[in-house]
Amino acid sequence: MMWLRSNERNAAIKHYQNTCQRCHKKGSQAVGREVKIEVHHKEGIGNWDKVEKEIFKELLVPVEKLECLCKDCHKEVTYD
């Protein structure tokens, strides 16, 4: 889910104008004409097992290691 919301993914979709680079179909949400555009890593992902392990280690942690903060407090503890 993290990748689906990433700035890099969104930048690629914007850069390529929400259009498939192979068949040139335009992404659409129109009923009956839905076309979902996905983003592909052209060079692959080198060591997926290592990437997955780091994601679980750093981001997908137990609830005991998380807390809920307002935007201002989150900014304060993250950047100060």
Backbone torsions as a table, in degrees:
resi	resn	phi	psi	omega
1	MET	NA	-31.8	-179.4
2	MET	-58.6	-44.9	-178.8
3	TRP	-64.0	-36.2	-178.4
4	LEU	-64.3	-19.2	-179.4
5	ARG	-111.1	8.5	-172.9
6	SER	-74.6	150.4	176.1
7	ASN	-62.6	-35.7	-179.1
8	GLU	-65.1	-43.9	178.0
9	ARG	-62.5	-47.5	179.6
10	ASN	-61.9	-37.8	178.6
11	ALA	-65.1	-39.0	178.7
12	ALA	-64.9	-44.0	179.2
13	ILE	-62.2	-42.0	178.9
14	LYS	-66.5	-45.1	-178.6
15	HIS	-57.9	-42.7	-178.6
16	TYR	-94.3	15.1	173.8
17	GLN	53.9	40.0	176.5
18	ASN	53.5	39.4	-175.6
19	THR	-127.5	137.1	176.1
20	CYS	-64.4	129.0	-177.9
21	GLN	-78.7	-8.9	178.2
22	ARG	-99.5	-52.0	-176.0
23	CYS	-103.9	-8.2	176.6
24	HIS	69.0	19.4	173.3
25	LYS	-70.2	141.1	178.0
26	LYS	-90.6	136.0	177.1
27	GLY	-62.0	141.0	-177.0
28	SER	-150.7	146.3	174.4
29	GLN	-112.6	8.7	-179.2
30	ALA	-62.8	133.1	-178.5
31	VAL	-58.1	128.4	-180.0
32	GLY	85.4	-11.9	179.9
33	ARG	-131.9	32.9	-177.1
34	GLU	-64.9	131.2	173.1
35	VAL	-134.0	116.3	-179.8
36	LYS	-95.2	123.3	176.9
37	ILE	-94.9	128.0	178.7
38	GLU	-112.6	161.0	-179.8
39	VAL	-109.7	130.0	-175.6
40	HIS	-115.7	137.1	174.1
41	HIS	-79.3	105.8	-175.5
42	LYS	-60.2	-34.6	-178.8
43	GLU	-95.1	7.9	-178.7
44	GLY	73.4	178.8	176.1
45	ILE	-113.8	111.9	-172.0
46	GLY	-42.0	-70.5	-176.1
47	ASN	-122.5	84.1	-174.2
48	TRP	-58.5	-37.1	179.6
49	ASP	-60.9	-40.8	179.1
50	LYS	-67.6	-43.4	178.7
51	VAL	-60.3	-48.0	-179.5
52	GLU	-60.1	-42.8	179.8
53	LYS	-61.7	-43.0	179.8
54	GLU	-67.5	-37.6	177.3
55	ILE	-61.1	-47.3	179.5
56	PHE	-65.5	-37.7	-177.9
57	LYS	-68.6	-42.0	-172.2
58	GLU	-98.9	-32.7	-171.8
59	LEU	-112.3	-43.5	-175.3
60	LEU	-95.3	75.4	-173.8
61	VAL	-104.6	162.9	177.9
62	PRO	-61.6	154.7	-178.0
63	VAL	-56.8	-29.8	179.6
64	GLU	-63.2	-20.6	179.9
65	LYS	-99.0	11.7	-179.3
66	LEU	-121.9	160.0	171.6
67	GLU	-147.7	155.8	177.9
68	CYS	-97.8	130.3	-179.5
69	LEU	-134.6	151.8	171.7
70	CYS	-71.2	166.1	-177.1
71	LYS	-56.8	-43.3	-177.9
72	ASP	-66.2	-45.4	179.0
73	CYS	-66.0	-38.1	178.6
74	HIS	-62.6	-43.2	177.5
75	LYS	-61.4	-42.4	-178.2
76	GLU	-62.7	-47.1	-177.8
77	VAL	-76.1	-22.9	-178.8
78	THR	-83.3	-40.0	-170.3
79	TYR	-110.3	-3.0	179.1
80	ASP	-100.1	NA	NA
